[in-house]
Amino acid sequence: MGKKSRVKARSTSQPDGTAEHAGGVGPRQPCPCGSGRRYKACHGSVAGPVPTYVARPFEGINGECDLIAMREIIAAATAPLTLRDGVADGRTVQLCSLLPMAAPALSRADGSVWLGLQVQHAFGDPSRDLAAVLLKALAAEPGEGIVGLTDNPGDGPRLQDLLTDAPLEVTVHDGFDFWIADVEDPDGTAAASLESANGAANPSRRLGSVEAAYWTDVGTREHLRWVLPYDEEPLLDALARLHVAGKDVVAEGSRFVGMFRAHGRLVPVWDLPAGTGPEVLEDAVKQLATDLDAARADGSPLSADERSARHGLANRQVTIR
């Protein structure tokens, strides 16, 4: 009886010294899926491919910038959602910055659904994840309570596919009392549980003169954070022009300190002296919006000072996801 060969099948050697895997792709070579990752860290991983990150998940939503603000910079805010015909089946849906216990969604006893924004599902596309949670909550029985995702929802509708083009009407709250505003609490248990949540909610206001600009009191200082709807490169040029011209001041003693990038949009941040308040900012930020439009329309090359300012702005960006 013949012996089995002791010679194991050898992998084909690659020019970079790595072994060739299925489909002729080496573990250190780019994954054929186009993710930009090495094969061994993507489709060649034992755990399977890492979810593809969507850089601008809320693109196309009317109120994209306010939605980003509710997800990333505002503690307590709500906005009713208007869904396409046949999606909600008559049930009301409210978007919430944060829900009790950071729940992804609540199916409430009155039949309404609350959808939480400040939830990290880590499945790559927050819009698709939110849509999956929303549909799951709408399919749940009224009063079922917390609804969430435990597995990657895979292919499916995104939030854009479920919403109409109605504007997002944001209400900023002083705290989370809206959680129990219409709930009976005879022994005060629910109210007591709000104390720590409310203690962590910094007072905030949405400015009325422009879209998606929010003032926040953080105690010793105040901040203005403004989610802007423009593409990054021309916006950096425009902000550099305004900075050099001294037109980026929004209040006495204010300081433009930089910006962060959230879900594909830039969010400039101003540091304000304590006691500034939101009212003082309205006219100044409206004028800043006008100046910003003019700067964005300026197609001339940046001056040396403007290039230097732009470089400084680019170096003071922080990306959050």
C-alpha positions, 0 to 999 in steps of 0.5 A, spaced: 500 500 500 502 506 497 504 511 503 501 518 503 505 523 501 509 527 506 510 533 502 504 538 504 502 543 498 506 549 498 504 556 497 506 559 491 512 564 493 510 572 491 515 577 489 514 580 496 516 574 500 509 572 502 505 566 501 499 566 495 492 565 498 486 564 494 485 567 488 492 569 487 492 574 493 498 574 498 496 576 505 500 583 505 497 585 498 491 589 497 485 586 498 481 585 491 475 588 495 478 595 494 477 597 501 485 599 501 487 594 507 491 588 506 488 582 504 490 579 511 486 584 515 480 584 510 477 578 507 483 574 508 482 575 516 479 569 520 474 574 523 472 576 516 472 583 513 472 589 517 466 593 515 467 598 510 467 605 513 462 610 510 466 617 511 459 621 510 454 617 512 448 622 512 449 625 505 443 627 502 439 628 508 435 635 509 438 637 516 445 633 515 449 638 519 444 638 525 443 631 525 451 631 526 450 636 531 445 631 535 450 625 534 456 628 536 456 635 540 449 636 543 447 632 550 440 633 550 436 634 543 430 631 540 427 632 533 421 629 530 422 624 523 417 624 517 418 618 514 416 615 507 409 613 506 408 605 508 414 606 513 411 608 520 404 605 519 401 611 523 406 611 528 410 617 530 418 617 530 422 621 534 430 622 533 433 623 540 441 625 541 441 620 547 436 615 550 436 612 557 442 607 558 444 609 551 439 605 548 439 604 540 431 605 540 425 605 544 418 602 543 414 606 547 407 604 550 403 609 546 406 606 540 411 611 538 418 610 537 424 614 539 431 613 535 437 614 539 443 617 535 449 617 540 450 609 539 456 606 536 454 600 533 461 599 529 458 596 523 461 601 518 455 605 516 451 609 521 446 611 517 444 604 515 445 602 522 440 607 524 435 605 519 436 597 521 434 599 528 428 604 526 425 598 522 426 593 528 423 598 533 417 599 528 416 592 527 416 591 535 410 591 539 408 597 542 411 598 549 416 592 548 422 597 550 429 597 548 431 595 541 438 594 538 442 591 534 447 585 536 449 583 529 451 587 522 445 588 519 448 587 512 445 590 506 439 594 507 436 601 507 439 607 509 436 612 513 436 616 507 431 611 504 426 612 510 426 619 510 422 624 506 425 631 504 422 635 510 427 639 514 429 637 521 426 641 526 431 640 532 429 642 540 435 643 544 433 641 552 436 643 558 436 636 560 433 629 560 427 630 563 423 629 556 425 622 558 419 621 563 415 627 561 409 623 559 410 617 564 407 616 570 412 616 576 409 615 583 415 614 587 419 618 584 424 613 582 425 615 574 426 622 576 431 620 581 435 616 576 435 622 571 440 626 576 446 624 574 444 624 566 442 631 567 448 633 571 453 631 565 448 635 560 452 642 559 447 647 557 446 648 550 442 653 545 441 652 537 442 659 534 437 661 530 440 666 525 444 660 521 443 653 521 447 647 525 450 652 530 450 651 537 452 655 543 454 651 549 456 653 557 462 648 559 462 652 566 469 656 566 468 657 558 463 657 553 463 654 546 460 655 539 461 649 535 458 650 527 457 644 523 458 647 516 455 643 509 461 645 505 467 641 502 473 641 506 478 643 501 475 650 499 472 651 506 479 651 509 481 656 504 475 660 506 476 660 513 484 662 512 482 668 508 477 670 514 482 669 519 487 673 516 482 678 515 480 678 522 473 676 520 472 670 524 471 673 531 464 672 533 464 676 540 469 680 544 474 676 547 472 670 543 478 665 539 477 661 533 481 655 536 480 650 531 475 644 528 474 637 528 471 633 522 465 629 524 461 624 518 465 628 513 463 635 515 468 640 518 466 643 525 469 650 527 470 651 534 470 658 538 472 659 545 468 664 548 469 668 555 464 665 560 458 670 561 458 671 553 451 667 552 448 665 545 444 672 544 450 676 543 452 671 537 446 671 533 448 677 529 455 676 529 455 669 526 450 671 521 455 676 518 460 671 519 456 666 514 455 672 509 463 673 509 464 666 509 460 665 502 464 671 499 471 668 501 468 661 498 467 665 492 474 668 491 478 664 486 484 668 487 490 664 490 491 665 497 497 670 500 503 667 504 499 669 510 493 665 508 497 659 506 500 659 513 493 660 516 490 654 512 496 650 514 495 652 521 488 650 521 489 643 517 494 641 523 488 643 528 483 638 526 481 632 530 477 627 526 471 623 530 467 618 528 
